[in-house]
Amino acid sequence: MTRFGSQSKKIARWLRELSDLDSNIRRSNTPAAGDGTAAERINVLRGLIPTSMLRHYDHLKSRGKRSVAPITRGVCGSCHLAFPSGVLANLRRTSETLNVCINCGAFVYLAEEEPTHGGTKVAPRSPKKIHLKRGDVRRPSRRRPRKVRCAG
């Protein structure tokens, strides 16, 4: 979504905040949770977000789907389908821009615990321990002779 250029960072932040406020109000089962400050903030955010994105957000929300979802371990938080590795690499490179899930269409962002530098540390595995019964001897693996083809 390069159409909005440098604004995409702000729009992504606004969409996340709008989604959080909507879900908080929906969980509390009241139209205006608290003293109405959340409803006022929602109206302010809806005024800041471009109408095309707001229409897409409302469409997903009206169908009962998550409009804004995190990407955790390479999986969309809305449809729970994995992203291709190339798409994930692009998302990590441009982590603060506005992105859309290629499977469900929800606005997505990298979760905070998701590493943005691409290098993950994996703990080294210890060699597998083999418990032998008394009297058993472990035999070394035997190399098989290679098959040789005759050119001719």
C-alpha positions in Angstrom: 0.0 0.0 0.0 2.4 2.6 -1.2 -0.4 5.0 -2.2 -0.4 6.7 1.1 3.4 6.9 1.3 4.8 8.2 4.6 1.3 8.4 6.1 1.1 4.6 6.2 3.0 4.4 9.5 0.5 6.7 11.2 -2.5 5.0 9.5 -1.3 1.6 10.7 -1.0 2.9 14.3 -4.5 4.5 14.1 -6.0 1.3 12.7 -4.5 -0.8 15.6 -5.8 1.7 18.1 -9.2 1.7 16.5 -9.3 -2.1 16.6 -8.3 -2.2 20.2 -10.9 0.4 21.2 -13.6 -1.5 19.2 -12.8 -4.8 20.8 -12.8 -3.3 24.3 -16.2 -1.8 23.8 -17.5 -5.0 22.3 -16.2 -7.0 25.3 -17.8 -4.7 27.8 -21.2 -5.1 26.1 -22.1 -1.4 26.5 -22.3 1.1 23.6 -20.1 3.6 25.3 -17.7 2.0 27.7 -16.5 4.1 30.6 -17.4 7.8 30.5 -17.6 8.0 26.7 -13.9 8.9 26.1 -13.4 5.7 24.1 -16.4 6.5 21.8 -14.9 10.0 21.3 -11.5 8.6 20.5 -13.1 6.2 18.0 -14.8 9.1 16.3 -11.5 11.0 16.1 -9.7 8.0 14.7 -12.4 7.4 12.1 -12.0 11.0 11.0 -8.2 10.6 10.5 -8.2 7.2 8.6 -8.8 7.5 4.8 -12.3 6.4 3.8 -11.2 3.5 1.5 -9.3 1.9 4.4 -12.1 2.6 6.8 -14.6 0.9 4.4 -12.3 -2.1 4.2 -12.0 -2.2 8.0 -15.8 -1.9 8.5 -16.5 -4.6 5.8 -14.3 -7.1 7.6 -15.7 -6.2 11.0 -19.3 -6.5 9.8 -18.6 -10.1 8.7 -17.4 -10.9 12.2 -13.7 -11.1 11.2 -10.8 -9.4 12.8 -10.0 -6.3 10.8 -6.5 -5.8 12.3 -4.4 -8.8 13.3 -0.9 -9.4 14.5 1.6 -11.7 12.7 3.0 -14.1 15.2 5.6 -16.8 14.1 4.8 -16.1 10.5 1.0 -16.8 10.9 -1.8 -14.3 10.5 -3.8 -13.7 13.7 -7.0 -13.4 11.8 -7.1 -16.4 9.4 -4.3 -18.4 11.1 -2.6 -19.2 7.8 1.1 -19.0 7.3 2.7 -16.3 5.2 5.2 -17.3 2.5 8.8 -16.7 3.5 9.4 -14.1 0.9 6.4 -12.1 2.0 7.5 -12.3 5.6 10.9 -11.1 4.7 9.4 -8.0 3.0 7.2 -7.4 6.0 10.2 -7.6 8.4 12.1 -5.2 6.2 9.2 -2.6 6.2 7.8 -3.5 9.6 6.2 -0.1 10.3 4.2 0.2 7.1 0.6 -0.7 6.4 0.2 -4.3 5.2 -2.7 -6.6 4.2 -2.9 -10.4 4.7 -2.7 -12.1 1.3 -5.1 -14.8 2.5 -8.0 -13.1 4.4 -7.5 -9.4 3.6 -7.1 -8.2 7.2 -4.7 -5.4 8.0 -1.7 -7.0 9.6 1.4 -6.0 11.6 4.3 -7.8 13.1 3.8 -8.7 16.8 6.2 -7.1 19.3 7.8 -10.5 20.1 8.4 -11.2 16.4 12.1 -10.6 15.6 12.4 -7.8 13.0 16.1 -8.5 12.1 15.5 -12.0 10.7 18.1 -13.8 12.8 16.7 -16.1 15.4 18.7 -17.8 18.0 18.1 -21.5 18.3 19.4 -23.4 21.3 21.8 -26.1 20.2 20.5 -29.6 20.7 22.4 -32.1 22.8 23.2 -35.4 21.1 20.5 -38.1 21.5 21.3 -40.4 24.4 20.8 -44.1 23.7 20.2 -46.4 26.6 21.6 -49.8 25.9 20.6 -53.0 27.7 23.2 -55.0 29.5 25.2 -57.0 27.1 24.2 -55.0 24.1 27.0 -53.4 22.2 26.5 -50.5 19.9 27.9 -51.2 16.5 29.4 -48.4 14.4 27.4 -47.7 11.3 28.7 -49.4 8.2 29.3 -47.5 5.0 27.7 -48.9 2.0 29.7 -49.2 -1.2 28.8 -46.7 -3.9 27.3 -47.9 -7.1 29.5 -47.2 -10.1 28.0 -46.6 -13.5 29.8 -47.7 -16.5 30.0 -45.2 -19.3 29.6 -47.1 -22.4 
